[in-house]
Amino acid sequence: MRGSPVVPALATAALLLPLLGAAPTAAAPPDAPPAPDRLQRAFASAAAEYHVPQSVLLGVSYLQSRWDAHAGAPSVTGGYGPLHLTDARTALAEAPRSHHSVGTEDPRGDDARTPLHPADGAAPSSTGLPARLTTLPRAAELTGLSPEALRTDPAANVSGGAALLAAAQRELGEPLSSDPADWYGAVARFSGAEDSATAAAYANDVYEVIRTGERRTTDAGQRVALAARPGLAPDVSQLKGADLRAASAAGTECPRSVSCEWIPAPYEEFGDGDYGNHDLGDRPASQRIRYIVVHDTEGTWNGVLNMVQDPTYVSWNYTLRSTDGHIAQHVKAKDVAWHAGNWYVNAKSIGLEHEGFLAEPDAWYTEAMYRSSARLVKYLAKKYGIPLDRQHVLGHDNVSGTTTATIPGMHTDPGPYWDWRHYFQLLGRPFQPTAGKKSSLVTIRPDYDANRPGYTGCETAGEPCAAHGSSEVRLYSDHDVNAPLIKDIGLGTTPTTGVNDLSSRVSTGQQYAVADRWGDWTAIWYLGQKAWFHNPDKSPAAVPASGRVITPRKGLASVPVYGRAYPEKDAYPASVPAQAVSPLPYTLPAGQRYVVGEKVPGEYYYAVTFDGASRRVVRGEDQYYEIQYGHRVAYVRAADVTVAAAR
């Protein structure tokens, strides 16, 4: 249905016609691209027609979509256009979702226990949808515009959002004031949240956008600007009349700047010595929390919450909702959730699931969720001393397999469409050049919107995915796009452009040592090979970086690479079975350099019984360095390598 003709209602046709381009002239032929200020004018016109302050309309839209239209494709929750008007029934009918994050990993990743392989969750249902997922039909009633127009035409979509805001203002008994400070209650209601805490968090974010101002070019090439209003103080008392239920954050570990509720993952026995769906612990007293792992849910909010409340299923610490950034916490930080497929990482990490689908490039993540997630991560990083870099804030796709056998089954989410560059800007740690132009290290940093490598397999194996911005950069065996892709021997397959094939891809924020340069191409050391990527000065895919690197100790031709940093055999007491220190099929050859994350102790958390009698943290004498080895992180024994500052 995308690209169908727009049929606006007569009441607003005169206003929208010039914006929709329905009356081409000699100066603007039918196939001409839209003027780059067309969307800005649509905001101005809709604000005037519905008597909504333009800054409020722009601020709400920015928090929903950053003003992007996504070519009329729905978000993960069925939201369309710059105002993210939701029509989940239509979205589900047009594009039924399935589990696209490839992987057969055991989510615990602990060799001391039988692998846990939960079944996929149930598909989302289109019945009983909450109001926050059906705002587009309401906008159609208010404007007289067709649902198709509201889904596919940005100008119509903006009008629909303005009509919803104006209706919310009237329902609150507030005047259609020209002062944006008078619209706090309507903005809170626009979120679709059912509780006051979530609505307030959403409205606060919108007003923060208005205070700071924003300016960007959208995915459709539209230039949109929102002038800053630094002194703006909204009337927050309006929230009292919004008729929203009170919500409790009791039991949660969240910053006050987000809305958070406690929906516990059950810790229960279910027969034959089995229990779930996490392990109790005493972190950080017993062991440091070193990592935050970013996942996508591969399912919708309600279904995912059902999964995490099943004691026979897996677990994670937090789930984040797409429509408004609301957070549910399931597992305390002191305890160990089963989420990353690597027990060493699970024992030292906090897992965040974001409502989304890896293999649906246009099932976009909202700005509300990105901002809520960034606030949560900043809070956790400060509380537990976790550095805000890509060696510690990992995607699930950056977590290593534990042994050779587990490598092919590791999950690949959140995938190439998660915007790591924007995420780290929100974290206050933007990826900036930290060295001179010819530095021996680089930080991967393409322009997300302009970087559009082709992927296949989003809907049908081998078929091209929709063109879309991406955080990832493709690697070749030579400085030529026709050269073979880099091969990952651990996967044991011929590399492809498949959306789940990580063999020849690097991701924004990851750092690598430069191996060579040739014209517009840069080579890095990657999986024991020289891997090339296109890196022209006019549109760089990476920026110069400083840091530390490791090389094999003098006299060693190569050193083994590990997927976990386990203690040596002699460190285990008699009551704890020694875990194998299993090298992966990779090596780190002499003459190659890899970027160091941090030095970590050999450590293993033994927890295999419900009553807790088995729980013990085993530490050895062996020390390891975490390194950026391929797309995933890995570990090398400190005794095997030499560490030096990059030149």
Secondary structure as GFF3:
##gff-version 3
##sequence-region A 1 647
A	DSSP	alpha_helix	10	20	.	.	.	ID=ss1
A	DSSP	alpha_helix	38	50	.	.	.	ID=ss2
A	DSSP	alpha_helix	54	65	.	.	.	ID=ss3
A	DSSP	three_ten_helix	70	72	.	.	.	ID=ss4
A	DSSP	beta_strand	79	80	.	.	.	ID=ss5
A	DSSP	beta_strand	85	86	.	.	.	ID=ss6
A	DSSP	alpha_helix	88	94	.	.	.	ID=ss7
A	DSSP	three_ten_helix	131	133	.	.	.	ID=ss8
A	DSSP	alpha_helix	135	143	.	.	.	ID=ss9
A	DSSP	alpha_helix	147	152	.	.	.	ID=ss10
A	DSSP	alpha_helix	154	171	.	.	.	ID=ss11
A	DSSP	three_ten_helix	180	183	.	.	.	ID=ss12
A	DSSP	alpha_helix	184	190	.	.	.	ID=ss13
A	DSSP	alpha_helix	196	212	.	.	.	ID=ss14
A	DSSP	beta_strand	214	217	.	.	.	ID=ss15
A	DSSP	beta_strand	223	226	.	.	.	ID=ss16
A	DSSP	three_ten_helix	236	241	.	.	.	ID=ss17
A	DSSP	beta_strand	260	262	.	.	.	ID=ss18
A	DSSP	beta_strand	268	269	.	.	.	ID=ss19
A	DSSP	beta_strand	275	276	.	.	.	ID=ss20
A	DSSP	beta_strand	278	279	.	.	.	ID=ss21
A	DSSP	beta_strand	291	296	.	.	.	ID=ss22
A	DSSP	alpha_helix	301	308	.	.	.	ID=ss23
A	DSSP	beta_strand	318	320	.	.	.	ID=ss24
A	DSSP	beta_strand	327	329	.	.	.	ID=ss25
A	DSSP	beta_strand	336	337	.	.	.	ID=ss26
A	DSSP	alpha_helix	343	346	.	.	.	ID=ss27
A	DSSP	beta_strand	349	354	.	.	.	ID=ss28
A	DSSP	alpha_helix	367	384	.	.	.	ID=ss29
A	DSSP	beta_strand	393	395	.	.	.	ID=ss30
A	DSSP	three_ten_helix	396	398	.	.	.	ID=ss31
A	DSSP	three_ten_helix	404	409	.	.	.	ID=ss32
A	DSSP	alpha_helix	420	426	.	.	.	ID=ss33
A	DSSP	beta_strand	441	444	.	.	.	ID=ss34
A	DSSP	beta_strand	472	474	.	.	.	ID=ss35
A	DSSP	beta_strand	505	507	.	.	.	ID=ss36
A	DSSP	beta_strand	511	518	.	.	.	ID=ss37
A	DSSP	beta_strand	521	526	.	.	.	ID=ss38
A	DSSP	beta_strand	529	534	.	.	.	ID=ss39
A	DSSP	beta_strand	542	545	.	.	.	ID=ss40
A	DSSP	beta_strand	548	552	.	.	.	ID=ss41
A	DSSP	beta_strand	558	562	.	.	.	ID=ss42
A	DSSP	three_ten_helix	569	571	.	.	.	ID=ss43
A	DSSP	beta_strand	583	589	.	.	.	ID=ss44
A	DSSP	beta_strand	594	606	.	.	.	ID=ss45
A	DSSP	beta_strand	616	628	.	.	.	ID=ss46
A	DSSP	beta_strand	633	637	.	.	.	ID=ss47
A	DSSP	three_ten_helix	638	640	.	.	.	ID=ss48
A	DSSP	beta_strand	641	645	.	.	.	ID=ss49
###
